């Protein structure tokens, strides 16, 4: 996959922030900016390693979420400045995971359209996929808090459950689109077909891999 304009913009923002933080708060304070650059450069190779069909649209969604969550949230402190920032991002992560879950189902089925065009089954898979991912993320945060003395969950069951609920609710739009699978007159209801078409085009460019 070629380097996109959004990649260059995001890398430039992260690099400029790294230099600014390096000059103002020192090397340790600039490390999070450096980590953003590393993630932007190497994340696509992780997808390539598992042979996930990472189309341009999916990649832009991933990197944009990374910038809003890690870059703006952690590096620039929007989690502290805007109390609802975490909740909104968990909602968006649910929608993002729903899209990836649908594409993942297509990959698991050997790129056979039979399963993904069974929209009732696809909706159930996507919903459970998002629910599992939301739970797995909270397990990860809990483990980090216990092992390293962090406060990702702010020592609160309410924070944990709110994040899981938000991540699950974020999947609802995609689930609804799938359940309305036979009503494709409106453009926004054609998202599943567009995702499959993009993946098929991506695989053709990659030689069917």
Helices and strands as residue ranges (DSSP letters): H 5-24, H 27-49, H 56-66, I 67-75, H 78-81, H 85-108, H 113-116, H 119-148, H 157-169, H 172-179, G 187-190, H 191-205
